[in-house]
């Protein structure tokens, strides 16, 4: 579901992690992290309760969902962010303030409907990626054929 893997490029001590966790909490399974400044709209759903920490004022941390499937919300946010990016086209600086996100209202279907929607969108996403990969391979094959034909033409082999 997440398109980008999180890497562990920076570490804090176990003691510091425990201190932060006790004071502020840390992301848990089902929470969503959303980039909100610069390149807005990179969305990550926390899949496991692995210990990790982020320190970035450019990331919104959405948590505490009780009636909303995190993956359903991710799809809703993708749509919302796409519309924001279209409006911000050409701007030198783009941002998604938490107030703007809080003002965005969505329809929340039943949990069973959310699951069905997520399942269908996941299937469509997988098929889109498969077709994109196939398309890229076909483009590469056409480029190789073009080069081969040009080479044959310049050598008088046609």
N, C-alpha and C positions, 0 to 999 in steps of 0.2 A: 504494500500500500504506500509506503514512504518511498519517494523517488531518490532520495539522497541518504546515504549512510552517515551516521554521526561518527566522527573520528575523535580519538582521545589525544589531542595535541598538547594539552596543558593539564597538569595535575595539581591537586591540592592535597595536603596531608589528610589522613583519616580523621585526625583530631579536628581539623578545620571543617571538614565535611560534616562531622557530627554537630559541631557548633552551629553551622549554617542551617542544617536540617532542623535542629531544635528551635532556632530563632525564627527562621523564615519558611521552612519547609523546602522540599525538593520535588521535582517532577515525578509523578507516579503514573502507572499504567492507566491509559485513557486520557491523560492530559494532552493538550495540544500546545505546541510552540509555533509561533507565527512571526516571521520577520516583518518589521513594521516601519523601517526607515531605510531609504536607499532602494534596494531591491526588495520591494514589498511582496508578500504573498508566498514565500517559501514556507510550506506547512509540514510539520512533523507531528505525527501521533505517537506518543510514547507507548511502545508495545509491551514492555516488561517493567517490573519494578527494580531494574538494575540501578545501582547507585551511580548517579551522575549529577553534575551540577553545571549550570551555565551562569555566566556573569556577562550580561550584555543588555544594555538599555535599549537596544534595537530590536529586542525580541519580546513579544507579548506572550504571556503564559496563561492559557485558558484552562481552568480546572474546576473540579467539583460538579461534574455532570451527573445528574440523577435520572433525568427523563430523556436525555439526548444521547444517541449512539455517537461516539467520538468520530467514527469514520463517516457517518452521515453528515455531521457538522463539518468535517473536512471538505466534503464535496460542496456543501453550501458555501463555505468560505472561499473555495477556489472560484466559484461563480461570482461571488461578491468582489473578490480581489481583481478578477478580470475586468469587471465593469469599472472599478476604481482606476485601474491602469489605463483603460481607454480614455477616461476623463482627464488623467494626468499626462497624456501624451504631449511630449515636448517640454514638459516642466523640467527645470534644472535640478529640482530636489523633490522627491516624493516621500510621503510619510502617511502612515495609517495611525492616527492617534486613537487611543483607547476609547475616547468619547464618541468618535465616529463609529467604531465597531459596536459600542453599547447601544447606539441609536438605531442600528440596523435590526429590523424585526424580521423573523422568519416564521413560517408555518412549521410546526413540529407534529408530524404524523405519529401514529401509535408505534410502540417499539417493534411490533411485527412488520409494519409497513416500512419503518426505517431499515430494518434488516433486509427486506426484499429489495428496496431501492439500492442499498449499498452493494448487495450481491449482484444486481443487474449492472450497476455502474462499474464494479470491479471487473465483471466479464467483458463489458465494452472497452474498458481501459486496456485489459490484457489483449483483446483482439486488435485494438488500435496500435498497440506496441508491436504486435506480431506483423501486422500489415506494413507498418513503418519500416521494420527491419527488412521485410521482403522487398519493399520498394527500394531501399538503399542498396540491397544486393543487386537488384535488377539495374539500377543506375550505374553501379560499378561495372557490371557485365557489359552494358551498352557502351560505356566509356572505353573499356578494353577492346571491344569490337571496333569502335571508331578508330582507335589508335592502330589496330592491326590493319584495317582497310586502308588508312592513310599511308602506313608503312608500305603495304603492297602496291599501292598506286604510285608512290614515289620511286619504287624500285622497278616499276614496269611489269609487275607480276599479275596484274588484273587483266 
